[in-house]
Amino acid sequence: MESRTEPDARRGTSLREAVHQGLRDAILHGRYRPNQRLVELELAEELNASRTPVREALQRLGSEGLIVRVRRGWAVREFSKSEIRQIYEVRLALEGYAARLAAERASDRELDEIGALIDEQLRAQAADVIPRDLLVQVNDRFHDCIVAASGNERLVESIRHSRTYYFNYRLAALYSDGQAVASLDEHVAIAAAVRRRAGDKAELLTREHITSAVELIVDRLI
């Protein structure tokens, strides 16, 4: 028999997750800007929640590196050009190797999934203008799929731990339409190398793809 407290516990967990995800999405979508203060009471009213789940969500976001402690509260973290470059250099090493492993280890099903993502991406590219939220979604799904196909759970976890800082909505806004299309074209080439089981080529193309991204982003960040 189910305990009478279990449904309440599940609802509490669901609310905490919803508050955390809502705040996290707001930061990544740019609704909360770098250095903007996050006031617990105001957030609770905005999210129609009590202060307890908001406080817990802020603590989690702090541990994730998205916000920082300031006097009497929290603020959205602003990453310097140097920090962003370092983050991308780590990504370059990890995801380049993940692409090599994906070419060597991916199952037929995983290769089919990569192909399906490319087909979806090509349909998105057919539009005159690629919405930046769609660009982020397509980018995340593609890189997630390649990394997962590496078959190395520790590598997957290491990349996932830092991926929040890789390519969010603020960074996507720096891309011109032509640069967005060029970035997606690079996905097509990476996917083709993985599907051909060309590990060396897949790693090289992934590293070049990430190098292009960091050069563009660091150059345009104020």
KOLLOSE-424145 format. One line per field, with one value per residue: residue number from 1; chain; x, y, z of N, C-alpha, C in turn. Coordinates in steps of 0.1 Angstrom, whole numbers, plus 5000, padded with zeros to 4 digits. Example, Ala and Ser with C-alpha at 12.3 -4.5 7.8 and 13.67 -1.06 7.14 Angstrom:
# KOLLOSE-424145
num = (1:2)
cadena = (A:A)
n.X = (5132:5128)
n.Y = (4943:4978)
n.Z = (5078:5071)
ca.X = (5123:5137)
ca.Y = (4955:4989)
ca.Z = (5078:5071)
c.X = (5132:5129)
c.Y = (4967:5000)
c.Z = (5078:5079)
This chain:
# KOLLOSE-424145
num = (1:2:3:4:5:6:7:8:9:10:11:12:13:14:15:16:17:18:19:20:21:22:23:24:25:26:27:28:29:30:31:32:33:34:35:36:37:38:39:40:41:42:43:44:45:46:47:48:49:50:51:52:53:54:55:56:57:58:59:60:61:62:63:64:65:66:67:68:69:70:71:72:73:74:75:76:77:78:79:80:81:82:83:84:85:86:87:88:89:90:91:92:93:94:95:96:97:98:99:100:101:102:103:104:105:106:107:108:109:110:111:112:113:114:115:116:117:118:119:120:121:122:123:124:125:126:127:128:129:130:131:132:133:134:135:136:137:138:139:140:141:142:143:144:145:146:147:148:149:150:151:152:153:154:155:156:157:158:159:160:161:162:163:164:165:166:167:168:169:170:171:172:173:174:175:176:177:178:179:180:181:182:183:184:185:186:187:188:189:190:191:192:193:194:195:196:197:198:199:200:201:202:203:204:205:206:207:208:209:210:211:212:213:214:215:216:217:218:219:220:221:222)
cadena = (A:A:A:A:A:A:A:A:A:A:A:A:A:A:A:A:A:A:A:A:A:A:A:A:A:A:A:A:A:A:A:A:A:A:A:A:A:A:A:A:A:A:A:A:A:A:A:A:A:A:A:A:A:A:A:A:A:A:A:A:A:A:A:A:A:A:A:A:A:A:A:A:A:A:A:A:A:A:A:A:A:A:A:A:A:A:A:A:A:A:A:A:A:A:A:A:A:A:A:A:A:A:A:A:A:A:A:A:A:A:A:A:A:A:A:A:A:A:A:A:A:A:A:A:A:A:A:A:A:A:A:A:A:A:A:A:A:A:A:A:A:A:A:A:A:A:A:A:A:A:A:A:A:A:A:A:A:A:A:A:A:A:A:A:A:A:A:A:A:A:A:A:A:A:A:A:A:A:A:A:A:A:A:A:A:A:A:A:A:A:A:A:A:A:A:A:A:A:A:A:A:A:A:A:A:A:A:A:A:A:A:A:A:A:A:A:A:A:A:A:A:A)
n.X = (5008:5005:5022:5007:5022:5038:5028:5027:5054:5064:5052:5064:5091:5087:5080:5103:5121:5109:5110:5138:5145:5131:5143:5169:5165:5157:5180:5197:5184:5187:5170:5175:5201:5238:5253:5230:5210:5195:5167:5154:5127:5114:5117:5102:5076:5073:5075:5054:5057:5068:5094:5112:5117:5127:5150:5165:5168:5184:5207:5215:5219:5240:5260:5262:5275:5263:5253:5265:5275:5266:5266:5242:5227:5222:5237:5236:5261:5288:5308:5342:5362:5385:5378:5358:5372:5389:5371:5361:5384:5388:5365:5371:5391:5378:5354:5364:5378:5356:5341:5359:5358:5331:5329:5342:5328:5300:5267:5246:5221:5226:5240:5220:5203:5220:5220:5193:5190:5206:5191:5169:5181:5188:5164:5157:5176:5167:5150:5148:5157:5173:5159:5173:5169:5162:5186:5203:5190:5192:5220:5227:5214:5226:5254:5251:5242:5264:5284:5272:5273:5299:5302:5315:5310:5321:5334:5312:5299:5317:5317:5291:5289:5301:5287:5268:5280:5288:5274:5251:5220:5227:5252:5246:5233:5253:5259:5258:5234:5245:5268:5256:5244:5268:5280:5261:5265:5290:5283:5271:5293:5308:5291:5290:5316:5317:5297:5310:5328:5352:5375:5397:5392:5367:5374:5392:5376:5357:5372:5380:5356:5348:5369:5365:5341:5348:5366:5349:5331:5346:5358:5336:5324:5316)
n.Y = (4988:5023:5048:5076:5098:5097:5106:5134:5138:5133:5153:5175:5171:5172:5199:5212:5205:5217:5244:5247:5240:5260:5284:5279:5276:5302:5317:5306:5312:5339:5356:5363:5384:5384:5392:5401:5406:5381:5379:5362:5364:5378:5360:5339:5349:5354:5328:5316:5301:5288:5302:5283:5261:5278:5288:5264:5258:5279:5274:5250:5259:5276:5257:5245:5264:5285:5308:5332:5338:5369:5399:5395:5377:5363:5363:5363:5346:5360:5351:5355:5364:5349:5327:5316:5308:5289:5270:5261:5251:5228:5215:5210:5191:5170:5165:5161:5137:5121:5120:5106:5081:5076:5071:5047:5030:5033:5020:5005:5015:5039:5052:5056:5073:5095:5102:5108:5131:5148:5150:5163:5187:5197:5203:5224:5242:5250:5271:5307:5322:5311:5305:5314:5300:5275:5269:5265:5242:5223:5221:5212:5187:5173:5173:5159:5134:5125:5123:5105:5082:5075:5056:5057:5061:5077:5097:5108:5118:5137:5156:5163:5176:5200:5212:5231:5256:5257:5263:5284:5304:5331:5330:5320:5341:5356:5347:5353:5349:5336:5325:5308:5289:5279:5267:5246:5232:5222:5203:5184:5174:5163:5143:5127:5117:5102:5082:5070:5056:5068:5076:5093:5114:5123:5132:5153:5171:5177:5190:5212:5224:5232:5249:5270:5280:5290:5310:5328:5334:5345:5366:5383:5388:5412)
n.Z = (5000:4992:5009:5026:5026:5004:4978:4983:4987:4962:4947:4959:4951:4923:4920:4930:4910:4888:4894:4895:4868:4854:4862:4854:4826:4820:4825:4805:4782:4782:4795:4821:4826:4824:4855:4865:4894:4914:4932:4959:4969:4949:4928:4937:4937:4910:4899:4911:4935:4967:4989:4996:4976:4957:4969:4972:4945:4936:4950:4938:4911:4917:4924:4899:4885:4872:4885:4909:4942:4957:4976:5000:4985:4951:4918:4882:4866:4849:4823:4815:4786:4786:4802:4787:4765:4776:4784:4759:4749:4764:4757:4730:4731:4744:4730:4704:4706:4714:4690:4674:4687:4684:4657:4655:4672:4672:4671:4645:4649:4663:4643:4624:4639:4640:4613:4609:4625:4610:4586:4597:4604:4579:4569:4585:4577:4553:4556:4553:4574:4603:4633:4665:4688:4677:4665:4687:4698:4678:4676:4702:4703:4682:4689:4714:4705:4690:4710:4728:4712:4715:4734:4758:4790:4811:4797:4784:4807:4816:4796:4796:4821:4817:4796:4796:4794:4768:4744:4745:4745:4745:4733:4708:4697:4687:4662:4627:4601:4579:4591:4609:4592:4581:4603:4608:4584:4589:4608:4591:4577:4597:4606:4584:4583:4606:4601:4580:4593:4597:4618:4623:4606:4615:4641:4635:4620:4639:4659:4643:4639:4664:4670:4652:4662:4688:4681:4667:4687:4709:4697:4692:4716:4740)
ca.X = (5000:5013:5022:5000:5032:5046:5023:5032:5069:5066:5048:5075:5102:5084:5080:5117:5127:5103:5116:5152:5146:5126:5153:5180:5162:5157:5194:5203:5176:5191:5160:5183:5214:5250:5255:5217:5208:5184:5162:5146:5113:5108:5116:5091:5064:5073:5073:5042:5062:5073:5108:5121:5122:5135:5163:5172:5172:5195:5219:5219:5225:5254:5269:5264:5284:5255:5252:5275:5271:5270:5262:5228:5220:5229:5237:5239:5275:5293:5321:5352:5366:5395:5371:5351:5382:5394:5360:5360:5396:5384:5355:5378:5398:5369:5345:5371:5380:5343:5338:5367:5352:5317:5331:5347:5320:5286:5259:5239:5209:5231:5243:5207:5199:5228:5215:5180:5193:5211:5180:5161:5188:5188:5151:5157:5184:5159:5144:5156:5163:5173:5158:5185:5165:5163:5200:5208:5184:5198:5234:5228:5210:5236:5266:5247:5241:5278:5290:5266:5277:5313:5302:5324:5301:5329:5336:5299:5296:5327:5313:5278:5291:5305:5281:5260:5287:5294:5267:5238:5213:5235:5263:5240:5229:5264:5261:5250:5226:5255:5277:5248:5244:5281:5281:5253:5272:5301:5277:5269:5306:5312:5282:5294:5328:5313:5290:5319:5338:5365:5377:5407:5385:5357:5380:5397:5365:5351:5381:5380:5343:5348:5379:5357:5331:5354:5372:5338:5324:5355:5360:5324:5319:5321)
ca.Y = (5000:5035:5057:5088:5109:5095:5116:5147:5139:5133:5166:5184:5169:5178:5214:5217:5203:5226:5257:5247:5240:5272:5294:5275:5280:5317:5321:5302:5320:5353:5364:5369:5387:5383:5401:5405:5400:5372:5381:5350:5367:5382:5348:5330:5355:5352:5314:5312:5291:5293:5305:5271:5255:5288:5288:5252:5259:5289:5267:5241:5267:5280:5245:5243:5275:5295:5320:5333:5345:5383:5404:5393:5370:5357:5370:5355:5347:5365:5345:5363:5358:5339:5316:5309:5302:5277:5260:5256:5243:5215:5208:5206:5179:5159:5161:5156:5123:5114:5118:5095:5069:5073:5065:5034:5022:5035:5009:5009:5023:5052:5059:5060:5084:5107:5105:5114:5144:5156:5152:5173:5199:5202:5209:5237:5251:5254:5284:5319:5326:5301:5310:5311:5289:5263:5266:5259:5229:5214:5220:5204:5173:5167:5169:5149:5122:5120:5120:5093:5071:5071:5044:5059:5068:5087:5108:5114:5126:5148:5166:5168:5184:5214:5215:5243:5268:5255:5270:5288:5313:5343:5328:5317:5354:5362:5342:5358:5338:5328:5317:5297:5278:5273:5258:5234:5224:5214:5191:5174:5168:5154:5131:5118:5110:5092:5072:5062:5050:5075:5082:5104:5126:5128:5140:5165:5180:5182:5200:5224:5230:5239:5261:5281:5285:5298:5322:5337:5339:5353:5379:5392:5391:5425)
ca.Z = (5000:4991:5021:5023:5024:4991:4968:4987:4985:4947:4943:4963:4942:4910:4921:4931:4897:4879:4897:4891:4854:4850:4864:4845:4812:4819:4824:4793:4772:4783:4802:4832:4820:4832:4866:4871:4907:4915:4945:4962:4971:4936:4919:4942:4932:4895:4896:4919:4944:4980:4988:4999:4964:4950:4976:4968:4930:4935:4955:4927:4900:4921:4922:4885:4880:4864:4892:4919:4955:4959:4989:5003:4974:4940:4905:4871:4864:4836:4819:4808:4773:4789:4807:4776:4756:4783:4784:4746:4747:4770:4748:4718:4734:4748:4719:4693:4709:4714:4676:4669:4693:4678:4643:4657:4681:4671:4665:4634:4653:4666:4630:4619:4646:4635:4600:4610:4629:4599:4578:4603:4603:4566:4567:4592:4569:4541:4559:4550:4586:4613:4647:4673:4697:4669:4663:4699:4700:4668:4680:4714:4700:4673:4697:4724:4698:4687:4723:4733:4704:4718:4742:4770:4799:4818:4787:4783:4819:4817:4786:4801:4832:4813:4783:4798:4790:4755:4733:4749:4736:4744:4723:4695:4691:4680:4648:4616:4594:4571:4600:4615:4582:4580:4615:4605:4573:4595:4614:4581:4574:4609:4606:4572:4587:4616:4594:4572:4603:4596:4631:4622:4600:4624:4652:4629:4617:4652:4664:4635:4641:4677:4669:4645:4671:4698:4675:4664:4699:4717:4689:4692:4730:4745)
c.X = (5009:5011:5014:5010:5039:5041:5028:5047:5072:5063:5059:5087:5100:5084:5094:5123:5122:5108:5130:5153:5141:5136:5165:5177:5162:5171:5200:5196:5180:5180:5166:5197:5226:5250:5241:5215:5195:5179:5152:5131:5107:5107:5105:5078:5062:5070:5061:5046:5066:5088:5117:5126:5130:5149:5171:5176:5184:5208:5224:5225:5239:5264:5272:5273:5276:5253:5262:5269:5276:5264:5247:5221:5228:5228:5241:5254:5279:5307:5330:5356:5376:5388:5364:5360:5387:5383:5359:5373:5394:5375:5362:5385:5389:5360:5351:5373:5367:5339:5346:5361:5339:5319:5335:5337:5305:5279:5252:5227:5214:5235:5231:5202:5207:5223:5202:5181:5198:5200:5171:5168:5188:5174:5150:5165:5177:5152:5153:5164:5162:5171:5169:5181:5166:5177:5206:5203:5190:5212:5235:5225:5220:5249:5263:5248:5255:5285:5285:5271:5292:5313:5311:5316:5309:5332:5323:5296:5305:5322:5299:5279:5294:5296:5272:5267:5291:5287:5253:5232:5220:5246:5257:5236:5240:5266:5252:5243:5236:5264:5269:5247:5257:5284:5274:5259:5283:5295:5275:5282:5310:5304:5286:5307:5326:5307:5299:5330:5352:5369:5386:5400:5375:5363:5385:5386:5358:5359:5381:5367:5343:5358:5372:5348:5337:5360:5361:5333:5333:5357:5348:5319:5325:5329)
c.Y = (5012:5043:5070:5100:5108:5105:5130:5149:5140:5147:5176:5183:5175:5193:5219:5216:5214:5240:5258:5248:5254:5283:5291:5279:5295:5323:5318:5309:5335:5362:5371:5371:5385:5395:5406:5398:5392:5372:5369:5353:5370:5369:5339:5336:5352:5338:5308:5300:5297:5296:5293:5265:5265:5288:5276:5252:5268:5282:5257:5248:5273:5269:5242:5254:5285:5308:5320:5341:5360:5387:5402:5386:5364:5366:5361:5357:5351:5358:5354:5356:5347:5326:5308:5302:5289:5266:5253:5247:5229:5208:5203:5193:5167:5155:5156:5141:5115:5111:5107:5081:5065:5067:5051:5025:5023:5023:5014:5018:5037:5059:5064:5072:5097:5111:5112:5128:5153:5159:5163:5187:5205:5208:5223:5247:5256:5267:5295:5323:5315:5307:5305:5300:5276:5259:5260:5244:5219:5211:5210:5189:5166:5163:5159:5135:5116:5116:5107:5081:5067:5059:5045:5068:5079:5099:5115:5123:5138:5159:5172:5178:5198:5219:5228:5256:5267:5264:5273:5299:5326:5342:5326:5331:5361:5358:5349:5346:5329:5319:5305:5285:5271:5263:5245:5226:5216:5202:5180:5167:5158:5141:5121:5110:5099:5080:5064:5054:5055:5083:5094:5116:5132:5136:5153:5175:5185:5193:5213:5232:5238:5251:5272:5288:5294:5310:5332:5343:5348:5367:5388:5395:5404:5423)
c.Z = (5000:5004:5017:5021:5011:4980:4971:4984:4970:4942:4947:4954:4928:4910:4922:4917:4887:4881:4892:4875:4848:4851:4855:4830:4810:4818:4810:4781:4772:4789:4815:4826:4829:4842:4871:4884:4907:4930:4948:4962:4957:4927:4924:4937:4917:4891:4903:4928:4957:4979:4990:4986:4956:4956:4972:4953:4929:4940:4944:4915:4904:4920:4908:4878:4872:4871:4903:4931:4954:4973:4990:4991:4963:4928:4894:4868:4850:4834:4811:4794:4776:4794:4796:4767:4763:4782:4770:4743:4753:4762:4735:4720:4736:4736:4707:4694:4709:4700:4670:4674:4687:4664:4645:4664:4679:4665:4653:4637:4656:4653:4623:4626:4642:4622:4600:4615:4618:4589:4584:4602:4590:4563:4573:4584:4557:4543:4556:4562:4596:4627:4656:4683:4690:4667:4675:4701:4690:4672:4691:4710:4691:4682:4708:4717:4695:4699:4728:4725:4707:4726:4755:4780:4807:4809:4785:4795:4820:4807:4791:4812:4828:4802:4784:4792:4775:4745:4738:4741:4735:4733:4709:4688:4684:4666:4638:4610:4586:4580:4607:4605:4580:4591:4613:4594:4579:4602:4603:4577:4585:4609:4595:4576:4597:4610:4585:4580:4601:4608:4631:4617:4609:4636:4647:4626:4629:4658:4656:4637:4654:4677:4662:4654:4682:4693:4672:4677:4707:4710:4691:4706:4734:4758)
